[in-house]
């Protein structure tokens, strides 16, 4: 983690996040490291659909058609976050942390992580096997940090 912060500082990369199912854990993980103020720009917790629509300007038709936990919603979240934040790297997270709320099509542990750098957007679909909320959230943050590291290099 310290290495990631140092890399971002060295490369003068600013980062912003929009989180749903992780509830601010990614922002907390980043800002818990000394020096994060040099690279961390903005953290939004858009937990409700209303927040995704009002703050991140996700089109309500996307949520209605595909759901908040979808490739399309994650894409809109990260793309619109980049317009608000003006950071170099933007990250969005939406998923089902459980233990309830899952369906056959969208089981507990399904998480989408979006990363945008420049004009390039990558959406990662993850399926974490745990049924424990805290473990899914921690695994999501770890995966997101690895994606940020890969994107920043």
C-alpha positions as CSV (number, residue, x, y, z in Angstrom):
1,X,0.0,0.0,0.0
2,X,2.8,2.4,0.9
3,X,4.5,1.5,-2.4
4,X,1.3,2.3,-4.3
5,X,1.1,5.8,-2.6
6,X,4.8,6.4,-3.3
7,X,4.3,5.4,-7.0
8,X,1.3,7.7,-7.4
9,X,3.2,10.6,-5.7
10,X,6.2,10.0,-7.9
11,X,4.1,9.9,-11.1
12,X,2.0,12.9,-9.9
13,X,-1.2,10.8,-10.3
14,X,-4.3,12.0,-8.6
15,X,-7.0,9.4,-7.7
16,X,-10.7,9.5,-7.0
17,X,-13.2,6.8,-6.1
18,X,-17.0,6.2,-6.2
19,X,-17.9,3.3,-4.0
20,X,-21.2,1.5,-3.4
21,X,-20.9,-1.9,-1.7
22,X,-17.5,-1.2,0.0
23,X,-19.0,1.9,1.7
24,X,-15.8,3.9,1.8
25,X,-13.3,1.1,2.6
26,X,-11.2,1.8,-0.5
27,X,-11.0,5.6,0.3
28,X,-10.2,4.6,3.9
29,X,-7.5,2.2,2.8
30,X,-5.8,4.8,0.7
31,X,-6.1,7.7,3.1
32,X,-4.8,5.7,6.0
33,X,-1.4,6.0,4.5
34,X,0.7,9.0,5.2
35,X,1.2,11.2,2.1
36,X,-2.2,10.2,0.6
37,X,-3.2,13.9,0.6
38,X,-0.8,14.4,-2.3
39,X,-2.7,11.9,-4.5
40,X,-6.2,11.4,-3.1
41,X,-8.7,13.8,-4.7
42,X,-12.2,12.7,-4.0
43,X,-14.2,9.8,-2.5
44,X,-17.9,9.4,-3.0
45,X,-20.1,6.7,-1.4
46,X,-23.0,6.4,-3.8
47,X,-24.7,3.6,-1.9
48,X,-28.3,4.2,-3.0
49,X,-29.6,4.2,-6.6
50,X,-30.7,7.7,-5.9
51,X,-27.2,8.8,-5.1
52,X,-25.8,7.1,-8.2
53,X,-28.4,9.0,-10.3
54,X,-28.3,12.4,-8.5
55,X,-24.5,12.7,-7.7
56,X,-22.9,10.6,-10.4
57,X,-25.5,11.3,-13.0
58,X,-26.0,7.6,-13.9
59,X,-29.0,7.6,-16.2
60,X,-31.9,6.0,-14.3
61,X,-32.7,4.0,-17.5
62,X,-29.4,2.1,-17.0
63,X,-30.3,1.2,-13.4
64,X,-33.8,0.2,-14.5
65,X,-32.7,-1.9,-17.4
66,X,-29.4,-3.5,-16.1
67,X,-29.5,-2.9,-12.3
68,X,-27.1,-1.0,-10.1
69,X,-24.9,-4.1,-10.0
70,X,-24.0,-4.3,-13.7
71,X,-21.2,-3.6,-16.1
72,X,-23.2,-0.7,-17.5
73,X,-23.8,1.0,-14.2
74,X,-20.2,0.6,-13.2
75,X,-19.1,2.1,-16.5
76,X,-21.4,5.1,-16.1
77,X,-20.2,5.5,-12.5
78,X,-16.5,5.7,-13.4
79,X,-17.0,7.7,-16.5
80,X,-19.1,10.3,-14.8
81,X,-16.8,10.4,-11.7
82,X,-14.0,11.4,-14.0
83,X,-15.9,14.4,-15.2
84,X,-16.6,15.5,-11.6
85,X,-13.1,14.8,-10.1
86,X,-10.7,15.6,-12.9
87,X,-8.4,13.0,-11.3
88,X,-5.9,11.0,-13.4
89,X,-7.2,7.6,-12.3
90,X,-10.9,7.1,-11.3
91,X,-12.3,4.0,-9.7
92,X,-15.9,2.9,-9.3
93,X,-17.2,-0.1,-7.3
94,X,-20.7,-1.6,-7.3
95,X,-21.7,-5.1,-6.1
96,X,-23.5,-7.3,-3.7
97,X,-21.6,-7.8,-0.5
98,X,-24.3,-9.9,1.2
99,X,-25.1,-11.9,3.1
100,X,-28.5,-11.3,1.5
101,X,-29.6,-9.5,-1.7
102,X,-28.2,-12.0,-4.2
103,X,-30.1,-13.8,-6.9
104,X,-29.2,-16.6,-9.3
105,X,-28.2,-14.1,-12.0
106,X,-26.5,-11.8,-9.5
107,X,-25.2,-13.8,-6.6
108,X,-23.7,-12.5,-3.4
109,X,-20.1,-11.7,-4.1
110,X,-20.7,-10.3,-7.6
111,X,-18.7,-7.0,-7.8
112,X,-17.9,-4.7,-10.7
113,X,-14.8,-2.5,-10.4
114,X,-14.3,0.2,-13.0
115,X,-11.0,1.9,-13.6
116,X,-10.5,4.9,-15.9
117,X,-7.2,6.5,-16.9
118,X,-7.3,9.0,-19.7
119,X,-9.9,7.8,-22.2
120,X,-9.4,4.2,-21.3
121,X,-12.0,2.5,-19.2
122,X,-11.7,-1.1,-17.9
123,X,-14.6,-2.8,-16.1
124,X,-13.6,-5.9,-14.1
125,X,-16.3,-8.4,-13.2
126,X,-15.4,-10.3,-10.0
127,X,-17.2,-13.1,-8.2
128,X,-15.9,-13.5,-4.7
129,X,-16.8,-16.9,-3.2
130,X,-17.3,-15.8,0.4
131,X,-20.7,-15.3,1.8
132,X,-19.3,-13.0,4.5
133,X,-19.9,-9.3,3.9
134,X,-16.7,-8.1,5.4
135,X,-14.6,-10.6,3.4
136,X,-16.3,-9.6,0.2
137,X,-15.6,-5.9,0.9
138,X,-12.0,-6.5,1.9
139,X,-11.4,-8.7,-1.2
140,X,-12.9,-6.0,-3.4
141,X,-10.7,-3.3,-2.0
142,X,-7.6,-5.5,-2.4
143,X,-8.6,-6.2,-6.1
144,X,-9.2,-2.5,-6.7
145,X,-5.8,-1.5,-5.2
146,X,-4.1,-4.1,-7.5
147,X,-6.0,-2.6,-10.5
148,X,-4.9,0.9,-9.5
149,X,-1.3,-0.3,-9.2
150,X,-1.4,-1.9,-12.6
151,X,-3.0,1.1,-14.2
152,X,-0.5,3.5,-12.6
153,X,2.6,1.7,-13.8
